[in-house]
Protein backbone atom coordinates (compact mmCIF):
# COMPACT_ATOMS: atom_id res chain seq x y z
CA UNK A 1 0.00 0.00 0.00
CA UNK A 2 1.28 3.49 -0.84
CA UNK A 3 0.40 6.90 0.55
CA UNK A 4 -0.80 7.91 -2.92
CA UNK A 5 -3.32 5.06 -3.01
CA UNK A 6 -5.38 6.64 -0.23
CA UNK A 7 -4.24 10.24 -0.61
CA UNK A 8 -2.50 10.25 2.78
CA UNK A 9 -1.51 13.71 4.08
CA UNK A 10 -0.13 12.52 7.42
CA UNK A 11 1.11 9.04 8.38
CA UNK A 12 1.38 8.20 12.09
CA UNK A 13 2.75 4.83 13.22
CA UNK A 14 3.30 3.32 16.65
CA UNK A 15 6.92 2.20 16.48
CA UNK A 16 7.68 1.07 20.02
CA UNK A 17 8.58 -2.50 18.98
CA UNK A 18 10.16 -1.81 15.59
CA UNK A 19 13.70 -2.67 16.70
CA UNK A 20 13.66 -6.46 16.48
CA UNK A 21 10.39 -6.72 18.37
CA UNK A 22 11.57 -4.82 21.44
CA UNK A 23 11.76 -1.04 21.64
CA UNK A 24 12.93 1.51 19.12
CA UNK A 25 16.38 2.80 18.14
CA UNK A 26 17.31 6.06 16.41
CA UNK A 27 18.39 4.15 13.29
CA UNK A 28 15.17 2.12 13.16
CA UNK A 29 13.17 5.32 13.53
CA UNK A 30 15.03 6.82 10.58
CA UNK A 31 14.22 3.73 8.50
CA UNK A 32 10.53 4.21 9.24
CA UNK A 33 10.70 7.91 8.35
CA UNK A 34 12.46 7.02 5.08
CA UNK A 35 9.64 4.54 4.34
CA UNK A 36 7.03 7.31 4.55
CA UNK A 37 6.07 7.59 8.21
CA UNK A 38 5.78 11.20 9.41
CA UNK A 39 5.40 10.78 13.18
CA UNK A 40 6.09 7.86 15.54
CA UNK A 41 4.09 7.26 18.70
CA UNK A 42 4.97 4.64 21.30
CA UNK A 43 4.06 3.00 24.60
CA UNK A 44 5.54 1.07 27.51
CA UNK A 45 8.32 -0.50 25.40
CA UNK A 46 9.76 2.86 24.35
CA UNK A 47 12.42 2.50 27.09
CA UNK A 48 13.66 -0.95 25.99
CA UNK A 49 16.59 0.50 24.00
CA UNK A 50 18.77 2.72 26.17
CA UNK A 51 20.20 4.62 23.18
CA UNK A 52 16.79 6.10 22.38
CA UNK A 53 16.36 7.93 25.69
CA UNK A 54 18.69 10.80 24.85
CA UNK A 55 17.39 10.85 21.27
CA UNK A 56 13.85 11.48 22.55
CA UNK A 57 14.99 14.82 23.96
CA UNK A 58 15.97 16.16 20.54
CA UNK A 59 13.60 14.39 18.15
CA UNK A 60 10.62 16.38 16.92
CA UNK A 61 8.98 13.34 15.30
CA UNK A 62 8.87 10.72 18.09
CA UNK A 63 6.38 10.79 20.96
CA UNK A 64 6.25 8.82 24.21
CA UNK A 65 3.09 8.63 26.35
CA UNK A 66 2.36 12.07 27.81
CA UNK A 67 1.21 10.72 31.17
CA UNK A 68 4.63 9.49 32.26
CA UNK A 69 5.95 11.50 35.26
CA UNK A 70 7.31 15.02 34.75
CA UNK A 71 10.99 14.94 33.87
CA UNK A 72 10.73 11.77 31.77
CA UNK A 73 12.76 12.14 28.55
CA UNK A 74 10.90 13.21 25.44
CA UNK A 75 7.49 14.71 24.79
CA UNK A 76 3.95 13.39 24.71
CA UNK A 77 2.30 15.80 22.27
CA UNK A 78 3.18 17.90 19.27
CA UNK A 79 1.81 19.66 16.20
CA UNK A 80 2.68 18.74 12.63
CA UNK A 81 2.10 21.00 9.62
CA UNK A 82 0.49 19.53 6.52
CA UNK A 83 -0.35 21.63 3.45
CA UNK A 84 -0.68 24.76 5.55
CA UNK A 85 -2.79 23.13 8.26
CA UNK A 86 -1.65 22.11 11.74
CA UNK A 87 -2.48 18.69 13.20
CA UNK A 88 -2.21 18.08 16.93
CA UNK A 89 -0.89 14.64 17.91
CA UNK A 90 -1.15 13.21 21.43
CA UNK A 91 0.21 9.93 22.82
CA UNK A 92 -1.35 8.53 26.02
CA UNK A 93 -1.05 5.25 27.92
CA UNK A 94 -3.73 3.43 29.88
CA UNK A 95 -3.45 2.28 33.48
CA UNK A 96 -5.41 -1.01 33.50
CA UNK A 97 -2.90 -3.93 33.47
CA UNK A 98 -0.18 -1.47 32.45
CA UNK A 99 2.88 0.13 34.11
CA UNK A 100 2.10 2.85 36.64
CA UNK A 101 1.49 6.21 34.95
CA UNK A 102 -0.56 9.32 35.64
CA UNK A 103 -4.29 9.57 34.87
CA UNK A 104 -4.69 9.59 31.05
CA UNK A 105 -8.09 11.30 31.36
CA UNK A 106 -6.76 14.25 33.36
CA UNK A 107 -3.46 14.60 31.50
CA UNK A 108 -5.19 14.07 28.18
CA UNK A 109 -7.81 16.72 28.87
CA UNK A 110 -5.15 19.30 29.75
CA UNK A 111 -3.11 18.60 26.62
CA UNK A 112 -6.15 18.44 24.33
CA UNK A 113 -7.16 21.88 25.61
CA UNK A 114 -3.66 23.17 24.78
CA UNK A 115 -3.75 21.64 21.30
CA UNK A 116 -7.25 22.95 20.58
CA UNK A 117 -5.95 26.48 21.15
CA UNK A 118 -3.75 25.82 18.10
CA UNK A 119 -5.85 23.57 15.87
CA UNK A 120 -9.20 21.74 15.84
CA UNK A 121 -7.59 18.69 14.18
CA UNK A 122 -6.25 16.37 16.89
CA UNK A 123 -5.26 12.69 16.69
CA UNK A 124 -4.73 10.56 19.80
CA UNK A 125 -2.92 7.22 20.17
CA UNK A 126 -4.07 5.51 23.38
CA UNK A 127 -1.67 2.69 24.20
CA UNK A 128 -3.67 0.44 26.52
CA UNK A 129 -4.61 -3.13 27.33
CA UNK A 130 -8.27 -2.83 28.32
CA UNK A 131 -10.78 -2.20 25.55
CA UNK A 132 -13.13 -0.57 28.07
CA UNK A 133 -10.49 2.00 29.03
CA UNK A 134 -9.83 2.83 25.38
CA UNK A 135 -13.51 3.25 24.59
CA UNK A 136 -14.09 5.30 27.74
CA UNK A 137 -11.33 7.68 26.64
CA UNK A 138 -12.89 7.83 23.20
CA UNK A 139 -16.27 8.82 24.65
CA UNK A 140 -14.55 11.23 27.06
CA UNK A 141 -12.91 13.08 24.16
CA UNK A 142 -15.83 12.85 21.71
CA UNK A 143 -16.32 16.20 20.01
CA UNK A 144 -12.97 17.48 21.31
CA UNK A 145 -10.64 15.52 19.03
CA UNK A 146 -10.76 14.20 15.48
CA UNK A 147 -9.57 10.60 15.86
CA UNK A 148 -8.58 8.31 18.71
CA UNK A 149 -7.22 4.83 18.10
CA UNK A 150 -5.82 2.15 20.36
CA UNK A 151 -2.50 0.33 20.23
CA UNK A 152 -0.70 -2.31 22.36
CA UNK A 153 -2.70 -5.54 21.95
CA UNK A 154 -1.35 -6.27 18.43
CA UNK A 155 -4.82 -7.53 17.44
CA UNK A 156 -6.96 -5.32 15.22
CA UNK A 157 -10.58 -4.75 16.23
CA UNK A 158 -13.50 -4.32 13.84
CA UNK A 159 -15.36 -1.55 15.64
CA UNK A 160 -14.35 1.49 13.59
CA UNK A 161 -16.98 4.21 13.93
CA UNK A 162 -17.61 7.93 14.25
CA UNK A 163 -19.12 9.01 17.56
CA UNK A 164 -21.96 11.52 17.75
CA UNK A 165 -19.64 14.45 18.42
CA UNK A 166 -17.63 13.79 15.27
CA UNK A 167 -14.69 11.83 16.70
CA UNK A 168 -13.52 8.78 14.74
CA UNK A 169 -12.69 5.75 16.90
CA UNK A 170 -11.01 2.33 16.59
CA UNK A 171 -10.29 0.26 19.72
CA UNK A 172 -7.05 -1.20 18.32
CA UNK A 173 -5.43 -0.54 14.97
CA UNK A 174 -3.56 -3.87 15.10
CA UNK A 175 -0.03 -5.03 14.33
CA UNK A 176 2.00 -4.73 11.17
CA UNK A 177 4.42 -7.65 11.14
CA UNK A 178 4.49 -11.48 11.01
CA UNK A 179 1.19 -13.26 10.48
CA UNK A 180 2.51 -16.53 11.92
CA UNK A 181 3.48 -17.02 15.56
CA UNK A 182 1.80 -15.23 18.47
CA UNK A 183 1.39 -11.43 18.14
CA UNK A 184 4.68 -11.22 16.25
CA UNK A 185 6.76 -13.69 18.27
CA UNK A 186 7.66 -17.33 17.59
CA UNK A 187 4.86 -19.49 18.94
CA UNK A 188 7.14 -22.02 20.65
CA UNK A 189 8.60 -19.56 23.15
CA UNK A 190 5.21 -18.05 23.96
CA UNK A 191 3.60 -21.45 24.50
CA UNK A 192 6.52 -22.49 26.71
CA UNK A 193 5.98 -19.48 28.94
CA UNK A 194 2.30 -20.34 29.32
CA UNK A 195 2.90 -24.04 30.03
CA UNK A 196 6.12 -24.06 32.10
CA UNK A 197 7.56 -22.27 35.11
CA UNK A 198 10.36 -20.78 33.04
CA UNK A 199 10.89 -19.74 29.43
CA UNK A 200 13.53 -18.45 27.07
CA UNK A 201 13.54 -14.93 25.66
CA UNK A 202 10.93 -14.34 22.97
CA UNK A 203 12.16 -14.17 19.37
CA UNK A 204 10.46 -12.39 16.47
CA UNK A 205 8.73 -14.75 14.04
CA UNK A 206 10.70 -14.60 10.78
CA UNK A 207 8.95 -17.34 8.80
CA UNK A 208 5.79 -17.14 6.74
CA UNK A 209 3.83 -14.19 5.46
CA UNK A 210 3.35 -10.70 6.88
CA UNK A 211 0.33 -8.51 7.60
CA UNK A 212 -0.38 -4.79 7.39
CA UNK A 213 -2.83 -3.10 9.75
CA UNK A 214 -3.89 0.53 9.55
CA UNK A 215 -6.78 2.97 9.54
CA UNK A 216 -7.44 5.91 7.23
CA UNK A 217 -9.53 8.82 8.47
CA UNK A 218 -10.80 11.77 6.46
CA UNK A 219 -11.04 14.90 8.64
CA UNK A 220 -12.60 18.30 7.98
CA UNK A 221 -9.68 20.69 8.56
CA UNK A 222 -11.99 23.58 9.42
CA UNK A 223 -14.03 21.85 12.14
CA UNK A 224 -11.76 18.97 13.16
CA UNK A 225 -14.64 16.52 12.78
CA UNK A 226 -14.08 13.14 11.17
CA UNK A 227 -15.96 12.56 7.91
CA UNK A 228 -15.23 8.86 7.49
CA UNK A 229 -12.95 6.08 8.74
CA UNK A 230 -11.69 3.04 6.85
CA UNK A 231 -10.00 0.10 8.58
CA UNK A 232 -7.29 -1.74 6.60
CA UNK A 233 -6.13 -5.32 7.22
CA UNK A 234 -3.95 -6.92 4.55
CA UNK A 235 -2.85 -10.49 5.30
CA UNK A 236 -0.61 -12.84 3.32
CA UNK A 237 2.02 -10.31 2.23
CA UNK A 238 5.18 -12.07 1.05
C-alpha positions, 0 to 999 in steps of 0.5 A, spaced: 500 500 500 502 506 498 500 513 501 498 515 494 493 510 493 489 513 499 491 520 498 494 520 505 496 527 508 499 525 514 502 518 516 502 516 524 505 509 526 506 506 533 513 504 532 515 502 540 517 494 537 520 496 531 527 494 533 527 487 532 520 486 536 523 490 542 523 497 543 525 503 538 532 505 536 534 512 532 536 508 526 530 504 526 526 510 527 530 513 521 528 507 516 521 508 518 521 515 516 524 514 510 519 509 508 514 514 509 512 515 516 511 522 518 510 521 526 512 515 531 508 514 537 509 509 542 508 505 549 511 502 555 516 499 550 519 505 548 524 505 554 527 498 551 533 501 548 537 505 552 540 509 546 533 512 544 532 515 551 537 521 549 534 521 542 527 522 545 529 529 547 531 532 541 527 528 536 521 532 533 517 526 530 517 521 536 512 521 541 512 517 548 506 517 552 504 524 555 502 521 562 509 518 564 511 522 570 514 530 569 521 529 567 521 523 563 525 524 557 521 526 550 514 529 549 507 526 549 504 531 544 506 535 538 503 539 532 505 537 525 504 541 519 500 539 513 499 543 506 498 549 511 494 546 516 496 544 523 495 537 526 495 536 533 498 529 535 497 526 542 500 519 545 497 517 552 497 510 555 492 506 559 493 504 566 489 497 566 494 492 566 499 497 564 505 500 568 504 505 573 502 512 569 498 518 571 491 519 569 490 519 562 483 522 562 486 528 566 493 529 563 489 528 556 484 533 557 489 538 559 493 537 553 487 536 548 485 543 551 492 546 549 492 543 542 485 545 541 488 552 542 492 551 536 488 547 531 481 543 531 484 537 528 487 532 533 489 525 533 490 521 539 494 514 540 491 511 546 496 505 548 492 500 553 490 493 554 483 494 556 478 495 551 473 498 556 479 504 558 480 505 550 472 506 549 471 510 555 477 515 553 474 515 546 467 517 549 470 522 554 474 526 548 468 525 543 467 532 540 474 534 542 478 531 538 478 528 530 480 521 531 482 516 537 485 509 536 488 504 540 494 500 540 498 495 544 494 488 543 497 487 536 490 484 534 486 489 530 478 490 532 473 491 527 469 496 531 471 502 527 466 508 527 464 515 528 461 518 535 456 523 535 460 528 536 464 527 530 470 523 533 472 517 529 474 511 533 477 504 533 479 500 539 485 497 536 489 498 529 492 492 530 499 489 528 503 490 522 508 484 522 508 477 522 502 473 520 505 466 523 506 465 531 503 469 536 502 477 536 509 477 532 513 472 536 515 465 535 509 461 537 514 455 541 517 460 546 510 463 547 507 457 548 513 455 553 511 461 557 504 459 558 505 451 560 512 451 564 515 455 570 520 458 566 521 460 558 527 463 554 527 470 551 521 471 545 524 471 538 520 475 532 517 470 528 521 470 521 517 465 517 511 465 513 507 471 510 506 478 513 500 482 515 499 490 514 494 493 519 492 501 519 486 505 519 485 511 514 480 517 516 478 523 512 477 529 517 474 536 515 480 541 517 476 547 518 471 543 524 476 537 526 470 533 525 471 526 522 468 525 515 469 517 514 474 512 517 476 506 513 480 500 517 485 496 513 487 489 514 492 486 509 494 479 510 498 474 506 504 479 504 510 475 502 
